[in-house]
Amino acid sequence: RMVRRVAAAVPRRAKSTTQAGSRLAALREELDKDGAGIDEFVGSTPPPSIEEEQKKTPGIRKPLRKKKIERKPEWLKAEFVKGESLQNYQRLKDTVKGLGLATVCEEARCPNIGECWGGKEGTATATIMLMGDTCTRACRFCAVKTSNAPPPLDPNEPEKVADAIHRWGLDYVVLTSVDRDDLHDGGANHMAECISRLKDTADPPLVECLTPDFSGNFDHVEVVAKSGLDVFAHNMETVEALQSKVRDRRANYHQSLSVLRHAKKCVPEMVTKTSLMLGCGETEDEIRSCLEDLRKNDVDVVTFGQYLRPSKKHMKVASYVTPEDFQKWQDEAERMGFLYVASGPLVRSSYKAGEFFLTNVLKERQERKKKMGSGD
């Protein structure tokens, strides 16, 4: 019985298929009469994949936001180097490159490099950075490269530095250095040798050295202080409350004060100097308290300058201090008894040292010595 049913069903399916074929043939004829074939509706090419469609049709994109450009105040624009200044600038740059020396002017991206390097022979200033271009510390304001294992010291650096200074014909030299916590003496003996070589001439230049803190080791401070320096400089950088925010954790306020104090103790007639950045978030009372601490520790010279952010990786500028406020701090520091004060938005610790310091402090001392010698 089941077999008969299956056999009977087969003709029905065939008939159904025949009817469907007839309807399709009729549809083709109808379309052909209208001038359109079925191929117009069913293409022979397979539909594109999802990946291909995505490539053809770009996704919906959010409108790009305009980058917010931080505009600096007009008073922070440095002058363009040109004419004779450009020639002097290139002369110093070629010497530095030729001798394989580093300068803090370049490494720290100083805004005054054109003005300082572009000075006439004898007045141009370039701050040579001793012991390489890589520091073992990572202060949040500084653009100098950092590493726990910097390259070894160049034993020929003292000779190279003396050669460069004599070529430039400078009468006032500023040396600085990276921190070298990887060395047993922090680099003190190397720095002292560089200074001694500069002073070992018939007409030696005046030498200022901006030193690291030597981790507070007084023996190392003394080595540099007694090397023949005219000016021992070490920067406080900022007020006490902001030390941990601004400086490397191995530096601190009271350690820096003790370095300046001990240098003066070692050589009482030597000038001691420090620098403060403004615009880091400090208050007026904090600045004033710092100045009082500096005077208590017999620091002779202080400079004020605007903190400028080297890159987005560094700490942000809290505020731009006006030239009027810089003048206010200069007046106040002078009233407190500092021997000399330099204060301005673009002033740096070694900025125009030949002009700021030489003409205002050392010549004054020379005049006093002449008067004492003549018995007036």
PyMOL commands that set and color helices and strands:
alter all, ss='L'
color gray80, all
select helices_A, chain A and resi 2-33+38-40+50-56+74-76+83-99+104-107+113-117+157-168+188-199+214-216+218-225+240-246+253-266+284-296+323-335+353-374
alter helices_A, ss='H'
color red, helices_A
select strands_A, chain A and resi 102-103+127-130+134-135+145-146+172-177+206-210+231-233+271-278+301-306+340-343
alter strands_A, ss='S'
color yellow, strands_A
deselect
rebuild
show_as cartoon
